[in-house]
Amino acid sequence: MKPSKVASRLESILDGINVTFQAIANIHTGRCFGCEVLLRGHEALGYPTVADMFDFCHTVGALAEVEVAVLGKAVNKLARLEWNAELRLFVPLDSRLLPEARAFQKAIRQEIGDHYTRLVMEVDGGTVVDVTSEWVKALKKHGALIAADRFGSGKFSQQLLHEVDPDFVKLSPFFVTDIDSDRRKRVALSQMVATAHTLGMQVIATGVQTERENLALRELGCDMVQGVFVQKPVNDPLALEATYAHLAAIGGEYRRRRTDQEWIAEQLDGIAPVLITESMSQVFERLANEPGRTLIPVVDKQGQPLGVVVERKLKNFAYSVFGKDLIANKGIGRTLQNFLSHCPIAEISSSLQQILASFSTAESADGVIITENGHYLGFLSAPSIIRAIHERTLSRARDENPLTKLPGNDLIAGFVTECFSSGQATVLAYIDFDNFKPFNDTYGFRQGDRAILLFADLMRRETINRDWFIGHIGGDDFFIGMRGGDQWSAMEAIGKLVEDFSSDAESFYDQAARENRCISAKDRDGTIKCFPLLSASAVLVGIPAGSTDRTVDEVSALIAAKKKDSKTSPNKMVFAVLEE
């Protein structure tokens, strides 16, 4: 191809290619952490795929030039967004640029200046590792971060963690799709997440399409999510949202994690971190001025934790006559990066169980770095983790039902009181079993416990897509609170719950009982009678908006008055409004 034609085609690529953005958000808070740069418009330029376009650029020796220009376009386009300085820019990198890594990163820095430290270079899981590790060192030297992309799908994925030491792990969409229903994928992904956290890396789930996938990923400990469920790729950066409220609002059952946050916050040590650019002399001075300090967290300019510098690993230099001077000598080239140690990282929204798992699987870890929306928040030492778990265990023993582990009477009363204080319209449901005593007498208390646990599990399942508070009053009595609920949607949901319980509970009976639809047992007077199979009935109490002067006792009295009516009702439910 003639040079003039090559130049013309390259010019058309640089003019015609369009830069779009797909949000990457915190899975717990919905806060937008960054966005991935995606390219569109290649078809109009005559290239079926982006890969085909880059193949041409590589063939004519212009791959680096085009990649740098694309980054410049992305940064300039994002400048329209007022809060863009907070965003990390995730950029897929072509592995063919590896041989010219140093020149490439220099060209990027010349093109985008200080924005270079916001970049997260995505290294594909299929990239040859022994070459990549040298390339990564060149990129990291000037502040860029690294993400292992499509992790789990490339043949070098596991090796990439060891050789490249990425800051982020982006899970392959293969493992994310149907993660809510595919048990084999859940097992594999849980191991990947645990490994990444142990090595101090944050995990991003890509290709998230549904709410149920998002919930499963939260449960497995992922830190961030990317996919159409968060937001489709956008051409206009103003369409990006600082916070994706639907992520933060998902899953009433996860409200219990807030309790873990309180225990964590109480034990958290807000050690001021040092910047990775600070000198070792400043680090020595800091340790000398804080005698009890054994480590200092290290962050980059954006507050992203990179690891810790540990005092005991500096002793050979600290107590040597010339040790500190040697480190301070810039000619020798020993920087804070050389003394950085791995440390597990967890979001403040993580459960204590997940934090403990990350800590326990990390070799020689002194604790866990805690982040908020991906930024450094504080440090949780090993003794602090133990104290937090111990205090939470004691609290739960007091506040939760020992069988179902659901909130008990004190927490239920607190929820109702909080509803009154907020003045928000709420529906409360009291549910108890029908014919439980004869069932328990006939089949034994173990089978009775299984029936109670079944109902508790069904309640938990129903909370997945709803902002429900669920509790266990005791025995076969349960409670559900529905903030903002209305009569008809509440009755529909509770009706389904009762119906599912009646159907599933049949499995606890023997064949004869299932065929006869009843069992013979003694009533409270000792008379043998035929009792129907297990079911449940419910009293639903509607609390109108603005009912701020009512009490828990009034709710209890109304439920007691309507309980008998619910058991004789055709649909096993009664709805009553707490009138003025």
CORCOR-V705964 format. One record per run of one state. SS is the DSSP state (a for helix, b for strand, c for the rest). FROM is the first residue (numbers start at 1). LEN is the number of residues. Records with the same first field share a line. If there is no record, write none. Layout:
SS: FROM-LEN, FROM-LEN
//
This chain:
c: 1-2, 17-1, 27-4, 41-2, 46-4, 60-3, 79-5, 87-1, 93-2, 125-4, 141-4, 152-5, 165-3, 172-1, 177-6, 199-3, 207-4, 221-3, 227-7, 235-2, 240-3, 244-1, 250-2, 268-1, 270-4, 276-4, 290-5, 300-5, 319-4, 329-7, 340-1, 342-2, 348-4, 361-6, 373-2, 401-6, 408-1, 423-3, 435-1, 444-1, 464-4, 475-2, 484-3, 509-2, 517-1, 523-5, 533-2, 544-8, 569-4, 578-3
a: 3-14, 43-3, 50-10, 63-16, 84-3, 95-24, 129-12, 157-8, 173-4, 183-16, 211-10, 237-3, 245-5, 252-16, 280-10, 311-8, 323-6, 336-4, 352-9, 382-18, 409-14, 436-8, 445-19, 487-22, 511-6, 552-17
b: 18-9, 31-10, 88-5, 119-6, 145-7, 168-4, 202-5, 224-3, 234-1, 243-1, 269-1, 274-2, 295-5, 305-6, 341-1, 344-4, 367-6, 375-7, 400-1, 407-1, 426-9, 468-7, 477-7, 518-5, 528-5, 535-9, 573-5
//
